[in-house]
């Protein structure tokens, strides 16, 4: 892994300690790194514990690569956010669990359960799990499944410091040396109402990031439902040279994924 310009990797987090202390509201979050660049990142700057960027952006789910349900994320408050009624136990109660993984097979796999992480702001959530498969060391497949007692819309977020290009059912992140193509490959794509690029850091005081680069994220909006099942294909490539060839077919709960001529079967 010393030759970072030639490698692809993902960092995934789902902690039982929730957002206590220096942790954030980011259970089931990830960052994606390919060919020397962090294409899917955490946005914002760290100017110090308790500053505006920290309390109004970095601690919260909306600054991570995670879904929001009816615009609400995980519990990420602390004594510095001035949230009325805050108790540290709410942070611990917002923990997650890595419930399954496989690092030995040709197709790597991890599953995180962050149901409890969303419970404070979305009390009627019944389940939220994220599964990620790493296929042939080249592409990622991600499944987000959530269920609720009442209908909730879903906003699927991906953050980056690079430029983005959006389409009706997909988007791309364009780095200097590499790019990431993101597409939604199951029936959930029919529920997409918008795909848009959003710049900035919400309600953070602009003084804290004056003269610094403005980061951005893509928001993919899915219409309200009591159950969401979002299947996403993430394909990183170098900007120059041979490109990975990927095709797919979803049959019920089975994904047939062909990567550079080799087909694997993933049970969803």
Backbone bond lengths (Angstrom), bond angles and torsions (degrees), N, CA, C in turn:
res aa  C-N    CA-C-N  psi(-1)  N-CA   C-N-CA  omega(-1)  CA-C   N-CA-C  phi
1 X - - - 1.458 - - 1.525 112.51 -
2 X 1.332 116.58 7.82 1.461 118.72 178.82 1.518 111.36 -73.55
3 X 1.334 117.80 -22.00 1.464 121.75 178.66 1.528 108.48 -94.54
4 X 1.323 115.62 75.46 1.463 120.62 -172.42 1.523 112.84 -63.91
5 X 1.326 118.08 -23.92 1.458 120.92 -179.98 1.525 112.45 -71.03
6 X 1.327 117.09 -8.55 1.460 121.18 -178.29 1.527 112.61 -113.43
7 X 1.312 117.56 2.21 1.464 119.44 -170.77 1.527 112.90 -117.26
8 X 1.333 114.12 159.34 1.459 123.61 175.34 1.525 107.56 -125.46
9 X 1.320 117.52 133.49 1.457 118.81 172.34 1.520 110.32 -154.11
10 X 1.314 114.49 161.36 1.457 122.43 178.54 1.522 108.88 -128.64
11 X 1.330 116.24 141.51 1.463 122.38 173.66 1.529 107.51 -109.13
12 X 1.333 116.13 124.47 1.465 122.32 -176.17 1.525 109.06 -121.58
13 X 1.324 116.81 139.11 1.461 121.22 -179.07 1.521 110.94 -130.30
14 X 1.335 115.64 134.73 1.464 121.37 169.39 1.524 106.50 -152.77
15 X 1.322 116.45 93.67 1.459 122.59 -168.19 1.529 112.47 -101.73
16 X 1.338 117.58 137.14 1.469 120.36 175.76 1.524 113.18 -70.58
17 X 1.340 117.65 -9.46 1.461 121.13 -179.54 1.530 112.74 -90.47
18 X 1.338 117.06 0.62 1.454 120.19 174.92 1.510 113.00 57.72
19 X 1.340 116.34 -135.56 1.469 121.61 -174.47 1.523 112.28 -107.54
20 X 1.330 117.86 24.56 1.457 120.71 -178.54 1.532 111.17 -69.32
21 X 1.320 116.96 147.26 1.465 124.03 174.53 1.530 110.26 57.95
22 X 1.339 117.35 -121.55 1.460 120.91 -176.32 1.529 112.89 -87.68
23 X 1.326 118.19 3.93 1.460 120.97 176.18 1.529 110.05 -80.16
24 X 1.322 115.20 165.11 1.460 121.53 -175.89 1.530 110.38 -121.64
25 X 1.334 116.18 176.20 1.456 121.49 175.45 1.515 109.97 -83.69
26 X 1.337 116.29 70.02 1.466 120.32 -168.69 1.526 113.78 -138.30
27 X 1.334 117.67 34.71 1.465 119.16 177.48 1.534 109.37 -72.73
28 X 1.329 115.17 132.54 1.473 125.52 -174.00 1.528 112.51 79.21
29 X 1.322 117.88 11.73 1.465 120.31 177.59 1.530 110.52 -81.86
30 X 1.324 115.49 163.56 1.464 120.82 179.75 1.520 109.98 -148.85
31 X 1.318 115.37 161.24 1.461 122.61 164.11 1.520 107.17 -126.92
32 X 1.325 116.39 149.28 1.464 121.23 -176.83 1.520 109.27 -123.67
33 X 1.330 114.98 128.33 1.458 122.19 -174.26 1.529 108.44 -123.47
34 X 1.333 116.98 131.02 1.455 119.86 -177.51 1.519 110.70 -147.90
35 X 1.319 115.20 128.48 1.461 122.41 172.54 1.526 112.20 54.32
36 X 1.330 114.45 42.87 1.456 120.59 174.10 1.511 115.83 87.74
37 X 1.345 117.87 2.75 1.465 120.44 -178.23 1.531 110.95 -129.84
38 X 1.330 115.72 144.18 1.463 121.14 173.77 1.521 107.44 -89.50
39 X 1.324 116.09 99.72 1.462 120.92 -173.45 1.527 111.81 -82.39
40 X 1.326 117.11 -39.95 1.468 121.81 173.88 1.521 107.17 -112.23
41 X 1.313 117.00 114.48 1.467 120.69 -166.89 1.525 111.30 -127.62
42 X 1.336 115.30 -177.13 1.461 123.09 165.42 1.519 106.32 -99.94
43 X 1.305 118.34 127.10 1.462 119.84 -175.38 1.524 111.67 -94.04
44 X 1.319 114.22 166.73 1.455 121.13 -178.89 1.513 111.74 99.25
45 X 1.326 115.74 175.23 1.459 123.03 -177.87 1.521 109.20 -123.53
46 X 1.331 115.61 149.26 1.461 119.32 178.21 1.517 108.73 -102.68
47 X 1.330 115.72 102.72 1.460 120.51 179.84 1.509 113.37 -95.71
48 X 1.337 116.97 -8.19 1.456 121.32 -179.93 1.517 110.69 144.28
49 X 1.313 116.11 156.47 1.461 121.83 -179.51 1.530 109.77 -66.07
50 X 1.327 116.73 124.46 1.454 121.34 175.52 1.512 116.09 93.59
51 X 1.351 118.09 -4.53 1.462 118.97 176.96 1.529 109.19 -75.76
52 X 1.328 116.37 171.35 1.458 121.27 -175.41 1.533 112.26 -56.36
53 X 1.337 117.15 -46.42 1.462 120.82 -178.99 1.526 110.82 -60.49
54 X 1.305 116.30 -33.44 1.463 120.90 -179.55 1.525 111.53 -74.52
55 X 1.321 117.15 -48.00 1.468 120.71 -173.02 1.525 113.61 -82.08
56 X 1.338 117.47 -26.94 1.466 120.44 -175.45 1.529 113.87 -105.75
57 X 1.338 116.83 -7.35 1.465 119.05 -178.26 1.523 112.48 -135.18
58 X 1.332 117.44 -66.78 1.457 121.53 -167.11 1.536 113.63 -62.59
59 X 1.321 117.73 -32.90 1.465 119.41 -177.57 1.528 112.72 -74.21
60 X 1.322 117.08 -15.49 1.459 119.92 -164.89 1.522 113.14 -103.27
61 X 1.321 114.74 156.76 1.455 122.45 -176.75 1.517 112.28 -60.14
62 X 1.327 117.56 -32.62 1.471 119.19 -176.29 1.526 112.87 -70.03
63 X 1.333 119.03 -6.31 1.467 120.85 173.93 1.526 111.80 -99.41
64 X 1.331 117.81 8.01 1.466 123.18 -175.32 1.528 110.66 -117.88
65 X 1.316 115.38 169.98 1.459 121.90 176.35 1.532 108.46 -87.56
66 X 1.323 114.18 80.75 1.458 122.83 -172.62 1.525 110.03 -149.88
67 X 1.332 117.77 164.61 1.464 119.41 172.84 1.525 112.36 -86.67
68 X 1.319 115.35 154.14 1.459 123.57 166.52 1.523 107.53 -113.14
69 X 1.320 116.79 147.04 1.462 121.76 178.44 1.525 108.83 -116.98
70 X 1.332 115.60 116.27 1.473 121.13 -170.63 1.525 110.76 52.85
71 X 1.326 115.46 35.80 1.462 121.47 178.04 1.511 115.12 80.12
72 X 1.332 118.03 1.82 1.460 122.00 -175.98 1.527 110.97 -105.11
73 X 1.345 114.93 142.54 1.451 120.53 178.54 1.514 112.18 -113.65
74 X 1.330 115.16 -151.55 1.455 122.28 -179.18 1.531 110.35 -85.28
75 X 1.316 116.11 166.14 1.460 120.05 178.57 1.526 108.79 -75.03
76 X 1.351 116.29 113.45 1.457 121.52 -179.53 1.513 112.98 -127.84
77 X 1.316 116.50 19.21 1.469 120.38 -177.78 1.533 110.86 -78.12
78 X 1.339 115.96 160.28 1.466 121.47 169.17 1.527 108.23 -152.53
79 X 1.317 118.04 -172.66 1.464 120.43 -174.93 1.522 112.30 -64.27
80 X 1.336 117.68 -22.13 1.462 120.53 -178.50 1.522 113.36 -84.79
81 X 1.330 118.10 -15.99 1.467 119.96 -179.14 1.523 112.28 -84.57
82 X 1.337 116.39 -7.57 1.472 122.03 178.75 1.526 112.54 60.02
83 X 1.318 115.71 32.70 1.462 120.03 177.91 1.527 109.17 -76.19
84 X 1.325 116.55 124.56 1.461 120.98 -176.49 1.529 111.07 -63.78
85 X 1.310 116.09 127.92 1.457 120.95 177.72 1.511 114.64 84.67
86 X 1.355 116.98 8.41 1.466 119.23 -178.27 1.522 112.00 -58.46
87 X 1.331 115.05 138.27 1.458 122.56 169.37 1.524 107.86 -136.18
88 X 1.338 116.70 140.47 1.460 120.02 -178.22 1.528 112.20 -59.53
89 X 1.323 116.72 -27.42 1.464 118.46 -179.11 1.525 111.64 -64.13
90 X 1.344 116.93 -26.54 1.463 119.13 177.28 1.531 110.66 -62.89
91 X 1.341 116.94 -33.58 1.466 121.44 178.65 1.528 111.00 -66.11
92 X 1.337 115.93 -45.11 1.462 120.34 178.48 1.527 110.90 -65.18
93 X 1.322 116.04 -41.13 1.466 120.20 -179.70 1.525 112.09 -65.14
94 X 1.330 116.96 -18.02 1.468 121.48 179.64 1.525 111.92 -90.47
95 X 1.329 117.05 25.51 1.461 121.26 179.59 1.518 112.30 -76.71
96 X 1.328 115.21 163.30 1.456 122.31 176.35 1.517 110.56 -122.18
97 X 1.332 115.88 178.61 1.458 121.61 -179.86 1.523 109.91 -141.00
98 X 1.333 116.46 134.34 1.461 119.99 167.21 1.524 106.43 -80.06
99 X 1.319 116.49 112.21 1.459 121.72 -170.27 1.521 113.82 -98.33
100 X 1.333 118.06 -14.51 1.463 120.39 178.56 1.522 108.38 -164.03
101 X 1.331 115.90 151.72 1.461 120.05 175.46 1.520 109.52 -164.14
102 X 1.316 116.17 158.98 1.461 123.39 176.07 1.519 107.48 -148.57
103 X 1.321 116.43 111.12 1.466 121.04 179.39 1.524 111.84 -108.54
104 X 1.340 117.49 2.78 1.464 121.06 -175.53 1.525 113.37 -99.59
105 X 1.321 117.80 -28.98 1.464 121.10 -176.28 1.522 111.43 -76.80
106 X 1.330 115.59 168.83 1.467 120.20 177.67 1.525 110.94 -62.26
107 X 1.328 116.33 -36.06 1.463 121.25 175.68 1.526 107.77 -99.46
108 X 1.324 117.52 110.13 1.466 121.81 179.79 1.530 109.18 -75.58
109 X 1.332 116.04 155.19 1.462 119.07 -171.62 1.522 110.50 -153.99
110 X 1.341 116.34 143.14 1.460 121.29 171.11 1.524 108.52 -146.00
111 X 1.337 116.04 147.19 1.462 121.82 176.76 1.519 109.17 -131.99
112 X 1.327 116.29 132.28 1.455 121.54 176.44 1.516 111.23 -123.00
113 X 1.333 115.85 140.82 1.463 122.35 177.77 1.527 108.05 -110.48
114 X 1.324 116.69 111.43 1.467 122.18 -179.17 1.525 111.53 -114.69
115 X 1.319 116.87 27.29 1.462 120.73 -179.22 1.521 111.54 -55.37
116 X 1.333 116.15 -50.75 1.467 120.51 -177.06 1.522 112.17 -64.40
117 X 1.329 116.86 -25.80 1.465 121.17 -177.65 1.525 111.95 -65.01
118 X 1.336 116.92 -30.81 1.464 122.33 -178.09 1.531 113.05 -94.97
119 X 1.330 117.11 -5.60 1.463 121.51 -167.92 1.530 113.32 -63.11
120 X 1.328 117.81 -34.17 1.464 119.67 -174.31 1.528 111.14 -62.97
121 X 1.333 117.06 -48.61 1.467 120.87 -176.94 1.530 112.94 -90.57
122 X 1.340 116.74 -13.98 1.466 121.22 178.60 1.525 107.87 -132.50
123 X 1.330 117.49 76.55 1.473 120.86 -172.06 1.524 114.21 -61.38
124 X 1.344 117.67 -26.61 1.461 118.68 -176.24 1.525 112.89 -91.05
125 X 1.342 117.56 12.38 1.457 119.15 175.43 1.525 109.10 -66.69
126 X 1.315 116.13 135.19 1.466 121.41 179.51 1.523 111.74 -103.03
127 X 1.335 116.50 -32.70 1.461 119.56 179.79 1.518 109.69 -165.18
128 X 1.324 116.06 141.99 1.465 121.13 166.12 1.526 108.58 -144.97
129 X 1.333 115.38 116.01 1.459 122.04 177.87 1.526 109.78 -128.30
130 X 1.323 114.63 146.39 1.467 121.34 175.22 1.526 108.50 -123.19
131 X 1.322 115.46 128.77 1.462 121.91 174.26 1.527 108.82 -113.69
132 X 1.322 116.03 141.76 1.460 121.38 178.21 1.524 108.72 -133.17
133 X 1.325 116.32 130.74 1.456 122.87 174.06 1.529 108.94 -114.93
134 X 1.330 116.65 138.26 1.468 122.99 175.90 1.521 106.37 -112.25
135 X 1.333 116.55 113.14 1.458 122.23 -167.85 1.523 110.80 -108.35
136 X 1.329 115.50 122.92 1.463 123.01 175.33 1.523 112.98 57.69
137 X 1.322 116.48 21.13 1.458 119.98 -179.05 1.513 113.34 65.09
138 X 1.366 116.86 20.44 1.463 120.27 -172.71 1.525 114.04 -128.73
139 X 1.322 118.26 -39.40 1.466 120.61 -174.22 1.530 109.82 -135.05
140 X 1.339 115.08 159.51 1.459 121.86 178.35 1.526 110.01 -118.07
141 X 1.321 115.36 143.62 1.460 122.38 169.50 1.523 106.89 -118.39
142 X 1.328 117.12 134.88 1.460 121.68 -177.55 1.524 109.69 -129.65
143 X 1.323 115.28 134.19 1.466 120.57 176.92 1.523 109.48 -122.21
144 X 1.324 116.36 124.61 1.460 122.99 174.56 1.522 108.24 -111.72
145 X 1.343 116.15 116.08 1.463 121.02 178.75 1.521 108.96 -119.21
146 X 1.325 115.79 127.70 1.465 121.25 -178.99 1.521 109.23 -139.58
147 X 1.330 115.98 145.28 1.464 120.49 176.41 1.522 109.53 -137.85
148 X 1.338 114.99 149.72 1.466 122.46 -174.16 1.525 109.78 -141.68
149 X 1.329 115.77 158.17 1.462 120.06 174.52 1.523 110.83 -71.77
150 X 1.345 116.76 -32.03 1.458 122.28 177.36 1.528 109.36 -127.04
151 X 1.315 116.79 156.56 1.459 121.46 -175.84 1.526 112.29 -59.51
152 X 1.330 115.10 137.98 1.462 122.24 175.16 1.528 108.41 -135.51
153 X 1.341 116.55 139.18 1.456 117.49 169.78 1.525 108.83 -79.57
154 X 1.319 116.07 163.50 1.465 122.01 -177.46 1.518 108.68 -127.35
155 X 1.320 116.33 130.55 1.462 122.55 174.04 1.517 107.97 -113.24
156 X 1.327 116.36 114.43 1.468 122.92 -177.05 1.527 107.58 -95.23
157 X 1.333 116.63 121.98 1.465 121.96 -172.23 1.521 112.16 -110.55
158 X 1.330 115.72 138.98 1.462 121.32 166.54 1.522 108.83 -137.07
159 X 1.336 115.63 125.39 1.458 123.13 -175.77 1.519 111.11 -101.98
160 X 1.329 115.56 151.48 1.454 120.08 179.69 1.523 110.33 -160.29
161 X 1.315 115.26 159.15 1.465 120.96 172.13 1.524 110.98 -99.16
162 X 1.340 116.29 -0.25 1.464 121.26 -178.54 1.533 111.01 -103.65
163 X 1.329 116.12 175.76 1.458 121.17 178.21 1.528 110.69 -73.87
164 X 1.323 115.61 154.04 1.458 120.84 178.57 1.523 110.25 -125.03
165 X 1.335 115.29 155.00 1.458 122.99 173.30 1.526 107.29 -128.17
166 X 1.320 117.39 124.66 1.462 120.62 -176.29 1.524 111.35 -110.29
167 X 1.342 115.49 148.83 1.460 123.46 174.25 1.527 107.75 -131.69
168 X 1.332 117.47 -173.36 1.461 120.78 -175.09 1.529 112.95 -65.86
169 X 1.334 116.96 -38.60 1.465 120.98 -174.46 1.528 112.37 -128.19
170 X 1.321 117.78 12.97 1.458 120.72 -174.71 1.519 109.56 -159.99
171 X 1.327 115.45 174.44 1.460 120.64 173.74 1.519 109.41 -158.82
172 X 1.323 116.01 169.69 1.462 121.62 179.02 1.517 109.42 -137.86
173 X 1.323 115.45 147.69 1.461 123.08 172.68 1.518 107.37 -109.46
174 X 1.336 117.02 127.65 1.457 122.39 -173.96 1.522 110.71 -110.59
175 X 1.330 116.38 100.66 1.450 121.20 175.77 1.513 111.57 -84.84
176 X 1.319 116.61 -178.00 1.461 121.16 179.62 1.521 111.51 -75.73
177 X 1.335 116.71 -34.23 1.462 121.21 -177.59 1.521 113.08 -116.67
178 X 1.329 116.78 -17.33 1.459 120.95 -175.28 1.519 110.04 -146.28
179 X 1.319 115.26 166.78 1.461 120.23 176.54 1.523 109.55 -140.88
180 X 1.322 115.77 162.92 1.458 122.80 -179.23 1.518 108.89 -130.30
181 X 1.329 116.11 119.86 1.462 121.83 175.61 1.523 109.09 -97.69
182 X 1.328 116.20 128.48 1.462 122.56 -176.57 1.525 108.52 -123.13
183 X 1.330 116.42 123.40 1.465 120.26 179.77 1.524 109.82 -137.03
184 X 1.322 115.36 153.25 1.465 122.60 -178.12 1.522 107.17 -105.96
185 X 1.336 116.61 118.79 1.464 119.81 -158.61 1.527 114.41 -115.81
186 X 1.327 118.43 7.15 1.465 118.43 173.73 1.525 109.29 -119.65
187 X 1.311 116.57 -166.70 1.467 120.40 -175.32 1.523 113.35 -63.17
188 X 1.329 117.37 -16.08 1.466 119.63 179.03 1.521 111.86 -59.91
189 X 1.334 116.73 -25.16 1.468 120.15 -179.92 1.526 111.45 -59.28
190 X 1.340 116.81 -28.14 1.466 120.19 179.43 1.526 112.02 -71.12
191 X 1.346 116.80 -14.89 1.467 121.21 -179.44 1.520 112.84 -98.11
192 X 1.335 117.03 2.16 1.465 120.34 178.87 1.525 109.46 -71.90
193 X 1.320 116.14 127.06 1.464 120.76 178.51 1.523 112.59 -102.74
194 X 1.341 117.37 -22.12 1.466 119.98 177.11 1.518 110.13 -165.26
195 X 1.335 115.01 152.01 1.469 123.38 171.88 1.517 105.81 -132.35
196 X 1.322 117.15 115.19 1.462 118.77 -173.86 1.520 112.22 -140.49
197 X 1.323 114.64 150.63 1.459 122.67 174.54 1.526 109.15 -90.70
198 X 1.331 116.44 133.19 1.466 122.20 -179.86 1.522 108.41 -126.46
199 X 1.325 116.75 128.70 1.461 120.93 -179.90 1.525 110.90 -106.84
200 X 1.331 115.16 151.43 1.454 119.61 172.91 1.510 114.19 106.71
201 X 1.339 114.70 -173.54 1.456 122.87 -172.25 1.530 112.01 -128.81
202 X 1.323 116.34 39.67 1.455 120.40 174.85 1.515 113.42 61.06
203 X 1.332 116.88 -125.60 1.466 122.73 -174.35 1.525 113.71 -93.66
204 X 1.319 117.62 13.43 1.470 120.65 -179.81 1.528 110.01 -66.28
205 X 1.319 116.50 140.08 1.465 122.57 177.14 1.530 109.37 -58.80
206 X 1.352 119.09 118.49 1.468 121.67 -178.28 1.525 113.86 -56.90
207 X 1.316 117.25 -22.50 1.468 120.22 179.54 1.524 111.11 -59.81
208 X 1.330 116.40 -31.26 1.464 120.02 -175.72 1.523 112.92 -72.46
209 X 1.325 118.03 -19.79 1.464 118.75 179.55 1.531 112.33 -126.06
210 X 1.331 115.75 23.36 1.459 117.78 176.75 1.526 109.67 -63.25
211 X 1.322 115.75 140.26 1.463 124.56 -178.90 1.528 112.85 70.00
212 X 1.326 118.45 7.19 1.459 121.83 176.73 1.528 109.81 -106.71
213 X 1.312 115.99 156.08 1.462 120.85 179.83 1.528 110.84 -64.23
214 X 1.329 115.77 137.42 1.457 121.36 176.46 1.526 108.80 -84.99
215 X 1.318 117.04 126.47 1.457 121.69 178.61 1.529 110.32 -88.35
216 X 1.331 115.96 174.99 1.466 119.92 -175.49 1.525 110.34 -148.60
217 X 1.303 115.17 167.73 1.456 119.96 173.55 1.522 109.38 -149.48
218 X 1.319 115.48 159.18 1.461 122.05 175.73 1.524 108.43 -100.87
219 X 1.326 115.80 132.50 1.464 122.48 175.26 1.528 108.70 -111.26
220 X 1.325 115.94 119.68 1.461 121.50 175.36 1.525 107.30 -108.15
221 X 1.319 115.84 116.25 1.465 121.31 -175.84 1.532 110.29 -96.57
222 X 1.339 115.23 129.06 1.461 122.04 175.02 1.531 108.63 -112.78
223 X 1.316 116.55 140.38 1.461 120.72 -176.77 1.528 110.98 -66.41
224 X 1.333 115.62 159.69 1.461 121.96 -173.66 1.527 111.67 -65.22
225 X 1.341 114.45 141.64 1.460 121.86 177.57 1.524 108.15 -160.74
226 X 1.320 116.38 161.51 1.468 119.14 174.83 1.525 111.20 -82.00
227 X 1.340 116.75 -18.20 1.461 120.83 177.01 1.520 109.69 -136.18
228 X 1.316 115.41 133.07 1.462 121.86 175.04 1.524 108.97 -119.51
229 X 1.325 115.51 139.90 1.464 122.02 175.67 1.523 107.07 -140.78
230 X 1.324 116.05 92.28 1.463 122.38 -173.30 1.523 108.93 -103.91
231 X 1.325 116.08 118.86 1.464 121.85 179.84 1.524 108.66 -110.62
232 X 1.324 115.62 123.14 1.459 121.90 -171.11 1.520 110.24 -124.23
233 X 1.318 116.07 138.35 1.462 122.96 175.48 1.519 108.72 -109.70
234 X 1.329 116.65 126.31 1.463 122.57 -179.04 1.524 108.56 -119.03
235 X 1.329 116.14 116.50 1.462 121.45 -174.37 1.524 109.79 -121.97
236 X 1.336 118.30 105.38 1.463 120.86 175.04 1.525 110.95 -88.49
237 X 1.320 115.94 144.68 1.456 122.46 178.05 1.516 109.84 -146.16
238 X 1.326 115.95 154.29 1.454 119.51 167.35 1.527 108.79 -68.81
239 X 1.320 116.48 152.37 1.462 119.61 178.19 1.518 111.74 -69.45
240 X 1.312 116.38 -30.83 1.459 121.34 -179.01 1.522 109.75 -118.79
241 X 1.316 115.65 144.73 1.454 120.03 177.98 1.512 112.73 103.50
242 X 1.322 115.20 -171.27 1.457 121.95 -176.76 1.525 110.87 -65.00
243 X 1.329 115.96 137.88 1.456 122.20 -178.25 1.533 110.81 -103.73
244 X 1.324 116.09 146.38 1.459 121.02 176.51 1.528 109.43 -67.37
245 X 1.323 116.40 133.05 1.460 121.40 177.61 1.527 109.11 -100.71
246 X 1.325 116.00 123.28 1.463 121.19 -175.28 1.528 109.77 -131.63
247 X 1.325 115.66 134.64 1.461 121.06 170.26 1.527 107.97 -136.33
248 X 1.323 116.27 160.69 1.459 118.81 -174.37 1.522 110.82 -151.53
249 X 1.329 114.05 157.33 1.455 121.39 174.82 1.518 107.92 -148.73
250 X 1.327 116.44 127.19 1.459 121.64 178.36 1.520 108.45 -102.49
251 X 1.338 115.77 123.07 1.463 122.06 177.68 1.522 108.22 -124.22
252 X 1.319 116.64 100.04 1.460 120.10 -176.86 1.516 110.73 63.25
253 X 1.332 116.21 -120.03 1.461 121.15 178.90 1.521 112.64 -99.67
254 X 1.326 115.85 22.17 1.463 120.95 -179.10 1.519 110.30 -121.83
255 X 1.327 116.16 134.38 1.459 122.37 174.98 1.514 108.65 -110.64
256 X 1.325 116.43 123.25 1.460 122.25 171.62 1.518 107.29 -99.15
257 X 1.324 116.26 114.18 1.461 121.82 -174.75 1.519 109.12 -119.59
258 X 1.327 116.04 123.57 1.460 121.24 178.77 1.517 109.09 -109.81
259 X 1.337 115.67 121.63 1.460 122.59 -177.84 1.520 108.40 -121.72
260 X 1.326 116.01 113.74 1.467 121.79 -178.22 1.528 111.40 49.60
261 X 1.326 115.37 45.79 1.458 121.29 174.10 1.513 115.83 87.33
262 X 1.320 118.66 -9.34 1.461 122.26 179.37 1.524 109.66 -104.03
263 X 1.333 116.49 128.79 1.461 121.33 -176.72 1.523 111.01 -103.79
264 X 1.322 115.64 133.99 1.464 121.55 174.29 1.523 108.11 -122.58
265 X 1.319 115.46 154.12 1.458 122.29 177.99 1.518 109.02 -110.44
266 X 1.322 116.71 126.05 1.459 122.27 179.23 1.519 108.57 -117.37
267 X 1.326 116.03 122.76 1.460 121.15 175.39 1.523 108.23 -86.00
268 X 1.314 116.21 118.24 1.459 121.54 -173.27 1.528 111.81 -83.36
